[in-house]
Amino acid sequence: MAKRYKDWLAQAESDLEHARKSVPMRDFNWACFASQQAAEKALKAIYDFLGGEGWGHSVVKLVRELPSEHAPAAAGLLDKAASLDKLYIPTRYPNGFAIGSAAEYYTEQEALQAIAHAGDILSFVKSQIR
């Protein structure tokens, strides 16, 4: 089976760019979700690069289950991963909140923080893929 880590990385970069473009449009919930997706896909790239498969949508799980030689460098990413995991479902569904749509609940600051966290994870992955 051919390795597709470059495709995973390209999609992660595209998702992160989508997140950045969503901020000026004030689509903060979509910026948050796209950031989570960028981090998830970046981590799946490293699994593919190493000959494995990153499974699931949890960024925390993907960081925690990295092979031991990558774990020390990734340890500082766990808080960022946890922050991004919280954006996977409620950013898109109105039943994540008592009333209102998901779009009403996310702020520019949250979007910028999510973008920064995803960028840090993408940078980590790029540093590990040689």
URPETA-V766586 format. One record per run of one state. SS is the DSSP state (2 for helix, 1 for strand, 0 for the rest). FROM is the first residue (numbers start at 0). TO is the last residue. If there is no record, write none. Layout:
((SS & FROM & TO) (SS & FROM & TO))
This chain:
((0 & 0 & 3) (2 & 4 & 23) (0 & 24 & 26) (2 & 27 & 48) (0 & 49 & 57) (2 & 58 & 63) (0 & 64 & 66) (2 & 67 & 84) (0 & 85 & 92) (2 & 93 & 95) (0 & 96 & 100) (2 & 101 & 103) (0 & 104 & 106) (2 & 107 & 127) (0 & 128 & 129))
